[in-house]
Amino acid sequence: MSSILSRNAALRGLLDQHLAALSLEEGLAPETITSAIEAGSMVLLGNPAHAGLAPIVVGQPSRIKVNANIGTSPLCNCLHTEKRKLAVALEAGADTVMDLSIAGDLDAIRTGMLAACPRPLGTVPMYSVGQQILDNDRDIASMQPDDLFAEIEKHPIAEAIVTAGGVSVKEIDPKTMESKRIKGLYFAGEVMDIDGYTGGYNLQAAFSSGHAAGEAAAAEE
């Protein structure tokens, strides 16, 4: 059977480019990192389109990672303020950053944040779509798939994150998403060893597997 690194040229290239730095940062031998990614116990988090990015590895046996959530609100939506938040988060040791902005010039804010962040940075398009709906005095339940995908299309590809590794699908019941090893343990989304760009495809995988897991878990109670 071919390995994940042999099947995924983008992942292989990103790992080769940053393996030495990752080894030094984690205090792990390069072969340990490579083996863990192959085994699915560790993932490489990063996007080749993100200029100046320093990717990280998440999972065992790497060190514990810290994420910082920042973002604008209708009461405060200044790009300069968000960049100050980002600088403080990175200085404090944040490994990843989530921009949860819902107000202001979101396109300019996200572009500016991405350029200023050397660590993996993610966004949640659904938050901004929800705020737009509320601002137009619509019921949040009226959100349509086209609303969400129209927002996703505005985001640069550099915001997307490719993930690889995770729990092997061979160890999961595909009908219920329950672990074949531990009864009552369910998996959904990118915690599983499925690959794809963050966005439409991975959203569908997360929604579908989450629904299946939720239905199965509820039926057990």
C-alpha positions in Angstrom: 0.0 0.0 0.0 1.3 3.5 -0.9 2.0 5.9 1.9 0.2 9.2 2.5 3.4 11.1 1.6 3.8 9.3 -1.7 0.2 10.0 -2.6 0.2 13.6 -1.7 2.9 15.6 -3.5 1.9 18.9 -1.8 2.3 17.4 1.6 5.6 15.8 0.7 6.9 19.0 -0.7 5.8 21.1 2.3 7.3 18.5 4.7 10.6 18.3 2.9 10.9 22.1 2.9 10.3 22.5 6.6 11.3 19.2 8.2 14.6 20.4 9.5 13.0 23.4 11.3 10.2 21.3 12.6 12.7 18.8 14.0 14.5 21.6 15.8 11.3 23.2 17.1 9.8 19.9 18.4 13.0 18.3 19.6 12.2 15.3 17.5 14.3 13.4 15.0 13.2 14.0 11.4 12.4 10.3 10.9 10.2 10.4 14.0 8.1 13.2 12.5 7.9 11.5 9.1 6.9 8.2 10.7 4.2 9.8 12.8 2.7 11.5 9.8 2.7 8.2 7.9 1.1 6.4 10.9 -1.6 9.1 11.2 -0.8 10.1 14.7 0.5 13.5 13.7 -0.6 16.0 11.0 1.3 18.7 9.2 -0.6 22.0 9.4 0.2 24.6 6.7 -0.6 26.0 3.3 2.1 26.4 0.6 0.2 29.4 -0.7 0.6 31.3 2.6 3.7 33.4 2.1 6.2 33.4 4.9 4.4 30.5 6.7 6.1 28.4 9.3 4.1 25.2 9.4 3.5 23.2 12.5 2.9 19.6 13.4 0.0 18.6 15.6 -0.5 15.2 17.4 1.7 12.6 19.1 4.5 12.7 19.9 4.8 16.5 19.2 4.4 19.1 22.0 1.0 20.5 23.0 -0.2 23.3 20.7 -2.0 26.5 21.7 -4.5 28.3 19.5 -5.5 32.0 19.9 -9.0 33.2 18.8 -9.2 36.9 17.8 -11.5 38.9 15.6 -13.7 42.0 15.1 -17.2 42.7 16.3 -19.8 45.3 15.4 -18.5 47.4 18.3 -14.8 47.3 17.3 -13.6 46.4 13.8 -10.2 48.0 13.2 -7.5 46.2 11.2 -4.8 48.0 13.2 -6.3 46.7 16.4 -6.5 43.1 15.0 -2.9 43.2 14.0 -2.0 44.3 17.6 -4.0 41.3 18.9 -2.2 39.1 16.5 1.2 40.4 17.6 0.4 39.8 21.2 -0.9 36.3 20.6 2.2 35.3 18.7 4.5 36.9 21.3 2.7 34.9 23.9 3.5 31.7 22.0 0.3 30.9 20.0 1.0 28.2 17.5 -2.1 28.9 15.4 -4.6 31.8 15.1 -8.3 31.8 14.2 -9.7 35.1 12.9 -13.3 35.1 14.0 -14.1 38.5 12.6 -17.7 39.3 11.8 -17.7 43.1 11.2 -15.8 45.8 9.3 -14.1 45.4 5.9 -13.7 41.6 6.3 -11.8 41.2 3.0 -9.2 43.8 4.0 -9.0 42.5 7.5 -8.4 38.9 6.5 -5.9 39.8 3.8 -4.0 42.0 6.3 -4.0 39.4 9.0 -2.8 36.7 6.6 0.1 38.8 5.5 1.1 39.5 9.1 0.8 36.0 10.4 3.7 33.5 10.0 1.7 30.8 11.7 -1.3 28.8 10.3 -4.3 31.2 10.3 -7.9 30.1 9.8 -11.3 31.9 9.4 -14.9 30.9 9.9 -16.9 32.1 6.9 -20.2 31.0 8.6 -19.7 33.6 11.3 -19.6 36.5 8.9 -22.5 35.2 6.9 -24.6 34.9 10.0 -23.7 38.5 11.0 -24.7 39.7 7.5 -28.0 38.0 7.8 -28.7 39.6 11.2 -27.6 43.0 9.9 -30.3 42.7 7.2 -33.0 41.8 9.8 -33.3 38.2 8.5 -33.8 35.1 10.6 -30.5 33.3 11.1 -32.4 30.1 10.2 -32.9 31.5 6.7 -29.2 31.0 5.8 -28.8 29.2 2.6 -25.9 27.1 1.2 -25.3 29.7 -1.5 -24.9 32.4 1.2 -22.1 30.4 2.7 -20.4 29.4 -0.5 -20.5 33.0 -1.8 -18.6 34.0 1.3 -16.1 31.2 1.0 -15.4 32.2 -2.6 -14.1 35.6 -1.4 -11.4 34.1 0.7 -7.9 33.7 -0.8 -6.6 30.2 -1.3 -3.8 31.0 1.2 -6.4 30.8 4.0 -7.2 27.2 3.1 -5.4 24.5 5.2 -4.6 21.1 3.9 -4.7 18.5 6.6 -3.5 14.9 6.4 -3.3 12.1 8.9 -5.7 11.3 11.8 -7.6 8.3 12.8 -7.5 5.6 10.1 -10.9 5.1 8.4 -10.2 1.3 8.7 -10.8 1.7 12.4 -14.2 3.4 12.0 -17.6 2.0 11.2 -18.6 4.0 8.1 -22.3 3.8 8.9 -22.1 5.1 12.4 -18.6 6.7 12.6 -18.1 4.7 15.8 -14.6 3.5 16.7 -14.2 -0.2 16.1 -11.8 -0.3 19.1 -13.7 1.7 21.7 -17.5 1.5 21.9 -19.2 4.8 22.3 -16.3 6.8 20.8 -17.3 8.6 17.5 -15.3 10.5 15.0 -16.2 13.3 12.5 -14.5 15.6 10.0 -10.8 16.1 9.8 -10.0 14.1 12.9 -10.1 11.2 10.5 -7.4 10.4 7.9 -9.2 12.0 5.0 -7.4 14.7 2.8 -8.7 17.8 1.2 -8.7 21.6 1.1 -10.5 23.2 4.0 -13.7 24.6 2.5 -16.5 23.0 0.6 -15.3 19.4 0.4 -14.2 19.2 3.9 -17.3 21.0 5.2 -19.4 18.4 3.5 -17.3 15.6 5.0 -17.6 17.2 8.4 -21.4 17.7 8.1 -22.1 14.2 6.8 -19.8 12.4 9.2 -21.0 14.6 12.1 -24.7 13.9 11.3 -24.0 10.1 11.1 -22.1 10.2 14.4 -24.7 12.3 16.1 -27.6 10.0 15.0 -25.7 6.9 16.0 -24.7 8.4 19.4 -28.3 9.5 20.1 -29.6 6.0 19.2 -27.3 4.5 21.9 -28.8 6.6 24.7 
